[in-house]
Amino acid sequence: MADRKIVDDFKLPEQEIGLTEKASSDEAKSAASHGSENLIQITDADFEEKVLKSTLPVVVDFWAPWCGPCKTIAPILEKIAPAYAGRLIIAKMNVDDSPETPAEYGVRGIPTLLLFKEGEEKARKVGAEGEAKLTAWIEENI
């Protein structure tokens, strides 16, 4: 009986903090819908169309639902997205759902932000930053 109690009390880290696969998917959809037209969700399947062929510069946020630092920068990206309307697109790619593109671009840790202009990677930022540093990085690279 004691062994059964231990198993019943065991929780995965995601369960302890209230994350589930469905919740994180809902959070990603919510993040996109609460941003602006220039905050989009992308996948391996539409990366070329939405990023490489974009007429505007695109910042791609490679993230995962279980990543703490990714959760730190997500609200910052949501907040600043409207200020860049017509100048920049912010795209979020879940690396768990779309592993091919991050591998192709050598993304080894998350969050990683890549800035693309005219279909080419122009800048890279690894790790979470505050709003001021993040916007300064964007400004110097767009």
ZINOR-V235964 format. One record per helix or strand of 2 or more residues. SS is the DSSP state (H for helix, E for strand). FROM is the first residue (numbers start at 1). TO is the last residue. If there is no record, write none. Layout:
ss={SS:SS}
from={FROM:FROM}
to={TO:TO}
This chain:
ss={H:H:H:E:H:E:H:E:H:E:E:H}
from={2:13:21:39:47:57:68:88:99:112:120:131}
to={9:16:34:42:52:63:84:94:104:117:126:141}
